[in-house]
Amino acid sequence: MKKSFLNLFKAFTASAVLVVATSCDSEDPAPIGGGDTEVMANLKVGVLNGTLKESYTLDAAVQYDLTGSFIIDEGAILNIPAGTTIVADNGGTDVYIAALKGGQININGTASKPVIMSSADGNPGDWGGLTLCGNATTTAGVDAVAEVGGFIYGGNDDSDSSGIIRYLQIVGTGAQINSESQYNGVSFYAVGSGTLVDNVAVINGDDDGVEFFGGTVSVSNLYLENNSDDSIDWTEGWSGTVDNAYISHTVAGFSTVFEGDKANGNPKFNNITAISTVGGTALQFKKESGGTITGLSLSGYDVDLDMKDAGATSNVVFVDGYTPVAMVEDDETTTDVDESAYTFALNTSVVPTVDVADFDWVASDLSFDTAVLQGAVTGEVTLDASVSYTLNSSYIVQDGASLTIPAGTKITARDGGTGVYIAVLQGGQIFIEGTPANPVVIASAAGNPGDWGGLTICGNATTSAGVNAVAEIGGFIYGGTTDNDNSGSVKNLVLKGTGAQINSESQYNGVSLYAVGSETVLENIAVINGDDDGIEFFGGTASVTNLYLENNSDDAIDWTEGWNGTVDNAYISHTVAGFSTAFEGDKANGNPKFNNITAISTVGGTALQFKKESGGTITGLHLNGYDVDLDMKDGGATSNVIIAGSAADATLITGETTFYTLNSGKDATALDISAWTWINAGL
């Protein structure tokens, strides 16, 4: 990317120079400024170095070289017209541009002719960046000393103006000062609200993209790409606003999308879209920091929210209603997850709230690999079976959209825990078109339980949870009044390594069916090595034919909320101790039907469990190897369970109150799955 950026930079520079050299743009004034100081002499030959003591306007027809520090002193103004390019020496912390208190910088780029500041190669840390120091308030006090440059900043004029920044692209910043401090792409030290900042791109920074140290300045239209520390950082009670920011992470090891620290000035953030292909943490708040966020879209992050110092989550207001839910402490499926880490109960929208096309003025070759699946599915999307896909994060089919996965498609799910799954929202459809000869496989590389989430489908059928209920996983909305709702079809699918744990109470299942309707086709589905249920029905009327469920750590088939569909032909295998059950039914009894069920255990355990008043009708049951055939967990009547046409014929196990042995009805001929060769498919 660095080499290709150099090519882009040269092409963009040549184009800008050609435009200026062949036309006279009345909005770009001619160079001004007199004297014969060394600084002025340098400027006239295209060199930025030293301290500017008076006002000066650069010439867009000249490519300027930033060879050291260039400081705009109190009372001085530097005007940078549209189309100007400034090439910074690869000089680390000795090369930067700074406007001191009382000085001003006016960067007057346009969409067609942005101002570019970059090192020649655009490598992170090549140079310092741009620093503005103002007279607005900061909790650091009046005349505080900046960690970069030792500049003085801070006063009591919140409407102070440090100038204008419009259409600026800045690349290769973030030179390291010491083990604790680095320059940022743009640093705002107590900058006031009279400063206009609109359309700024910071690319390949070795520290933050932009950082606010107190002050009241606001920013519109930020493009932040691959900044190694935080994309947007603030501290010392900054109280401004960011409107419209597009943030991308494709290089591992960055810190966060947001980092807020110290006093809470309650800054506002409207329309923030952040996309990562390398996991990581999205929003981090230290001490008592917070803010108000509207229009948030996150895709690809392992941790949504990190309250680093155990600050109250109430300090962070999500106008869209996202509710932080604590993640599992020390979950091995994510990085650095502890008691401060949260996911959102109402899953953050993955539909971008900011369109990257709005930043077509930015010279960048950033592109996301089309073989990486994450974000929102809108419209009609069809995968290509010849492509080896990676499921990197959540991949969510939106209302009105459809996802088609053709026969033979292989999708490797990143070992990213709860952040990696496929979901279909109400009104969306998925068409998995595997065949017995060419099934679709979605699995983590190792296939270990809990590596990733699984497949979730949300429909509009009835559920005892009501209309527009909220799912325990993902916070998705489900449930309606359309029992013949159609969420698509799933045929010949093999899932491995599902069941990532959300919290102490909830985990993803291999397949979760939330109020899915009867017109949805589900057949030939295998769930192998899941860390929770193989398949779970939350209400709805969906039916399934030909299930293969092997070594799922909780229940093989689970249902609740009055599900009343049918399972025809299920083969359940338990060879790992510690699972829960082959069946678990809970809550209202929708009397689902089960035909030709074979469950075999080599490690004991419980076969059939019914909670509350749950029940069902079972025909063709074959059980082998279980210590307990039937568990009426909450003392429900065994008559709720119909086996081979009659109420369960069961005898209470001596010394037990809910555990039974079936006297009959469990010895049907075992299901022959020798023709189910599709279950052996792998990546």
Summary of the structure (lengths in Angstrom):
residues: 683
radius of gyration: 30.4
end to end distance: 30.0
largest distance: 106.3
contacts: 2722
relative contact order: 0.05
helix: 6%
strand: 43%
